[in-house]
């Protein structure tokens, strides 16, 4: 066997701990590796997994550690170190649910053929500028980012689903997705919470932008910036939608309707919602 790059051989990671053994076996069989039923609150001998080991498997493992075409699927792990998949090509999916990340995952310029999901996981932040995901990206169901989540220039082949997710960076940008391209819909709804600025300027969304029952809090600045956004479907800011801070839709193009029925737009000074040069093919509802 020829030489391998650093971090690409199972022998480098031996001996494995119990959680890593479980993941190794599940990855070969195409099954979910369940380390815990819930997201861990503390690190322990039974839930700790090295980020470098997960990277090894996400990149396909080796002859001693084959990975099923379904990709890597892990639940309930405490992940130590930085999961760095920048510039990587991932043949299957990358599903890491209910996990606690000690460091910010890095996926700059990565390509993922399958689903990318961090559902119900906790991360310090997310660095995924120019990520290409051929399926959907799920940051939902009590997902928590405690610093900036970055998806600048990302390309997503299905939905970007952040429903029920929490993005907290009160003194800065909570979610930054300038120039993102999403073939499906973007969901910032169903108890979605952002403390800090949410940015979608220049985004292209093939389906809907759904913010119903979402909370956007940045009272001293912009709650949501979506200048020049192109939405093929409709925009929903209804059903307890709440923005504390300015909402900007300057030069936006909406192929369907703009629904703001039952929404709350609140800012002490200046404009609550700015829509100059916006083009809406359907109807505007402020009722």
C-alpha positions as CSV (number, residue, x, y, z in Angstrom):
1,X,0.0,0.0,0.0
2,X,1.3,3.5,-0.9
3,X,1.9,6.3,1.5
4,X,-1.1,8.3,2.7
5,X,-1.5,11.9,3.7
6,X,-1.5,12.7,7.4
7,X,-4.7,11.9,9.1
8,X,-5.8,9.4,6.4
9,X,-4.8,6.1,8.0
10,X,-6.7,4.2,10.7
11,X,-3.3,3.2,12.3
12,X,-2.8,6.9,13.3
13,X,-5.8,6.8,15.6
14,X,-5.2,3.5,17.4
15,X,-6.2,2.7,20.0
16,X,-9.8,3.9,19.6
17,X,-12.0,4.6,22.6
18,X,-15.4,3.0,23.0
19,X,-17.4,5.8,21.2
20,X,-14.9,5.8,18.2
21,X,-15.2,2.0,18.0
22,X,-19.0,2.4,17.7
23,X,-18.7,5.0,15.0
24,X,-16.2,2.9,13.0
25,X,-18.5,-0.1,13.0
26,X,-21.6,1.9,12.1
27,X,-19.8,3.8,9.3
28,X,-18.9,0.5,7.6
29,X,-22.5,-0.7,7.8
30,X,-24.2,2.6,6.8
31,X,-25.9,2.9,10.2
32,X,-26.3,5.7,12.6
33,X,-23.7,5.6,15.4
34,X,-25.7,6.4,18.5
35,X,-23.3,7.5,21.3
36,X,-26.1,9.2,23.3
37,X,-29.8,9.8,23.0
38,X,-29.5,13.5,23.8
39,X,-26.9,16.2,23.3
40,X,-24.2,15.8,26.0
41,X,-23.8,18.6,28.5
42,X,-20.5,17.4,29.8
43,X,-17.5,15.5,28.4
44,X,-17.0,11.9,29.6
45,X,-15.0,8.8,28.8
46,X,-18.0,7.3,27.0
47,X,-19.0,10.2,24.7
48,X,-15.7,11.7,23.6
49,X,-14.7,11.5,19.9
50,X,-11.7,13.2,18.2
51,X,-12.6,15.6,15.4
52,X,-9.6,14.3,13.4
53,X,-11.0,10.8,13.6
54,X,-14.4,12.0,12.2
55,X,-12.5,13.8,9.5
56,X,-10.7,10.5,8.6
57,X,-14.1,8.7,8.2
58,X,-15.8,11.6,6.4
59,X,-13.1,11.5,3.8
60,X,-13.8,7.8,3.2
61,X,-11.5,6.0,5.7
62,X,-9.1,3.5,4.3
63,X,-8.9,-0.3,3.5
64,X,-9.0,-1.1,7.2
65,X,-11.9,1.3,7.9
66,X,-14.3,1.4,4.9
67,X,-17.2,3.9,5.0
68,X,-20.6,3.1,3.5
69,X,-21.8,5.3,0.6
70,X,-24.4,6.7,3.0
71,X,-21.5,8.6,4.7
72,X,-20.9,9.5,8.3
73,X,-23.9,9.5,10.7
74,X,-23.3,10.2,14.4
75,X,-25.6,11.1,17.3
76,X,-24.8,12.3,20.8
77,X,-21.0,12.7,20.7
78,X,-18.8,15.3,22.5
79,X,-16.3,16.2,19.7
80,X,-12.9,17.4,20.8
81,X,-10.6,19.5,18.6
82,X,-11.5,21.2,15.3
83,X,-13.4,19.3,12.6
84,X,-11.6,20.8,9.6
85,X,-13.0,19.7,6.3
86,X,-12.0,22.8,4.3
87,X,-11.4,22.1,0.6
88,X,-12.5,18.4,1.2
89,X,-14.7,16.4,-1.1
90,X,-17.2,14.2,0.9
91,X,-18.7,11.4,-1.2
92,X,-21.7,10.7,1.1
93,X,-23.6,12.6,3.7
94,X,-22.3,14.3,6.9
95,X,-24.9,13.9,9.6
96,X,-23.7,14.9,13.1
97,X,-26.9,15.3,15.2
98,X,-27.2,16.1,19.0
99,X,-23.4,16.6,19.2
100,X,-21.4,19.1,21.2
101,X,-18.5,20.6,19.3
102,X,-15.7,22.0,21.5
103,X,-14.4,24.0,18.5
104,X,-15.9,25.7,15.5
105,X,-16.3,23.3,12.5
106,X,-14.5,24.5,9.4
107,X,-15.9,23.7,6.0
108,X,-14.5,26.4,3.7
109,X,-14.8,25.4,0.0
110,X,-15.9,21.9,1.0
111,X,-18.1,19.7,-1.3
112,X,-20.6,17.4,0.2
113,X,-22.5,15.0,-2.1
114,X,-25.2,14.1,0.4
115,X,-27.0,15.7,3.3
116,X,-25.2,18.0,5.7
117,X,-27.0,18.0,9.1
118,X,-26.1,19.5,12.5
119,X,-29.6,19.1,13.8
120,X,-29.8,19.7,17.6
121,X,-26.0,20.1,17.8
122,X,-24.2,22.8,19.7
123,X,-21.3,24.6,18.0
124,X,-19.2,27.7,19.0
125,X,-19.7,28.9,15.4
126,X,-19.7,27.6,11.9
127,X,-17.2,28.5,9.1
128,X,-18.6,27.2,5.8
129,X,-18.0,30.0,3.3
130,X,-18.3,28.7,-0.3
131,X,-19.6,25.3,0.8
132,X,-21.2,23.3,-1.9
133,X,-23.8,20.8,-0.8
134,X,-25.6,18.8,-3.4
135,X,-28.4,18.0,-1.0
136,X,-29.9,20.0,1.9
137,X,-28.2,21.8,4.9
138,X,-30.1,21.3,8.2
139,X,-29.3,23.5,11.2
140,X,-32.6,23.0,12.9
141,X,-34.4,21.4,15.9
142,X,-32.6,23.2,18.7
143,X,-29.4,23.6,16.9
144,X,-27.3,26.2,18.8
145,X,-24.5,28.4,17.5
146,X,-23.0,30.6,20.2
147,X,-20.9,32.7,17.8
148,X,-21.2,33.7,14.1
149,X,-22.4,31.1,11.6
150,X,-20.9,31.7,8.2
151,X,-22.3,30.4,4.8
152,X,-21.1,33.2,2.6
153,X,-21.3,32.2,-1.1
154,X,-22.5,28.7,-0.3
155,X,-24.4,26.6,-2.9
156,X,-27.1,24.3,-1.6
157,X,-28.9,21.9,-3.9
158,X,-32.0,21.5,-1.8
159,X,-33.3,23.4,1.3
160,X,-31.4,25.4,3.9
161,X,-33.5,24.5,7.0
162,X,-32.8,26.4,10.2
163,X,-36.3,25.9,11.7
164,X,-36.2,25.8,15.4
165,X,-32.4,26.7,15.4
166,X,-30.8,29.3,17.6
167,X,-28.0,31.6,16.4
168,X,-26.6,33.8,19.2
169,X,-24.0,36.5,18.7
170,X,-25.7,39.6,20.2
171,X,-22.8,42.0,19.5
172,X,-22.3,41.0,15.9
173,X,-23.6,38.8,13.1
174,X,-25.5,35.7,14.1
175,X,-26.0,34.2,10.6
176,X,-24.1,35.5,7.6
177,X,-25.1,34.1,4.2
178,X,-24.3,36.9,1.7
179,X,-24.6,35.6,-1.9
180,X,-25.9,32.2,-0.9
181,X,-27.6,30.1,-3.7
182,X,-30.3,27.7,-2.5
183,X,-32.2,25.7,-5.1
184,X,-35.0,24.9,-2.6
185,X,-36.4,27.0,0.2
186,X,-34.8,28.8,3.2
187,X,-36.5,28.1,6.5
188,X,-35.9,30.6,9.4
189,X,-39.2,29.7,11.1
190,X,-40.9,27.6,13.8
191,X,-39.2,29.2,16.9
192,X,-36.1,30.1,15.0
193,X,-34.1,32.6,17.1
194,X,-31.3,35.0,16.0
195,X,-29.7,37.3,18.5
196,X,-27.5,39.4,16.3
197,X,-27.7,40.4,12.6
198,X,-29.0,37.9,10.0
199,X,-27.5,38.6,6.6
200,X,-28.9,37.4,3.2
201,X,-27.9,40.2,0.8
202,X,-27.6,39.0,-2.8
203,X,-29.0,35.6,-2.0
204,X,-30.8,33.5,-4.6
205,X,-33.6,31.2,-3.4
206,X,-35.5,29.0,-5.8
207,X,-38.4,28.3,-3.4
208,X,-39.7,30.3,-0.5
209,X,-38.1,32.4,2.3
210,X,-40.1,31.3,5.4
211,X,-39.6,33.3,8.5
212,X,-43.0,32.6,10.2
213,X,-42.8,32.4,14.0
214,X,-39.2,33.4,13.8
215,X,-37.5,35.9,16.2
216,X,-34.9,38.3,14.9
217,X,-33.3,40.4,17.7
218,X,-30.8,43.2,17.0
219,X,-32.5,46.2,18.4
220,X,-29.6,48.6,17.9
221,X,-29.0,47.7,14.2
222,X,-30.3,45.4,11.4
223,X,-32.4,42.4,12.4
224,X,-32.5,41.1,8.8
225,X,-30.6,42.3,5.7
226,X,-31.9,40.9,2.5
227,X,-31.0,43.6,0.0
228,X,-31.1,42.4,-3.7
229,X,-32.4,39.0,-2.7
230,X,-34.1,36.9,-5.4
231,X,-36.8,34.6,-4.2
232,X,-38.6,32.4,-6.7
233,X,-41.5,31.8,-4.4
234,X,-43.0,33.8,-1.6
235,X,-41.7,35.5,1.6
236,X,-43.5,34.7,4.8
237,X,-43.1,37.0,7.9
238,X,-46.3,35.9,9.6
239,X,-47.6,34.0,12.6
240,X,-45.7,35.7,15.5
241,X,-42.8,36.7,13.3
242,X,-40.9,39.3,15.3
243,X,-38.1,41.6,14.3
244,X,-36.5,43.9,16.8
245,X,-34.3,45.9,14.6
246,X,-34.5,47.1,10.9
247,X,-35.6,44.7,8.2
248,X,-34.1,45.5,4.8
249,X,-35.4,44.3,1.5
250,X,-33.9,47.0,-0.8
251,X,-34.0,46.0,-4.4
252,X,-35.4,42.5,-3.6
253,X,-37.2,40.5,-6.2
254,X,-40.0,38.2,-5.1
255,X,-41.7,35.8,-7.6
256,X,-44.7,35.2,-5.3
257,X,-46.3,37.1,-2.5
258,X,-44.9,39.0,0.5
259,X,-46.9,38.0,3.6
260,X,-46.5,40.1,6.8
261,X,-49.9,39.4,8.4
262,X,-49.5,39.1,12.1
263,X,-45.9,40.0,12.0
264,X,-44.2,42.5,14.4
265,X,-41.6,45.0,13.2
266,X,-40.2,47.1,16.0
267,X,-37.3,49.6,16.2
268,X,-37.1,52.7,18.4
269,X,-35.8,55.0,15.7
270,X,-35.6,55.0,11.9
271,X,-37.5,52.6,9.6
272,X,-38.8,49.3,10.8
273,X,-38.9,47.8,7.3
274,X,-37.2,49.2,4.2
275,X,-38.4,48.1,0.8
276,X,-37.3,50.7,-1.8
277,X,-37.0,49.3,-5.4
278,X,-38.5,46.0,-4.3
279,X,-40.3,44.0,-7.1
280,X,-43.1,41.6,-6.0
281,X,-44.9,39.6,-8.7
282,X,-47.8,38.7,-6.4
283,X,-49.5,40.6,-3.5
284,X,-48.2,42.4,-0.4
285,X,-50.1,41.5,2.8
286,X,-49.6,43.9,5.8
287,X,-52.8,43.0,7.7
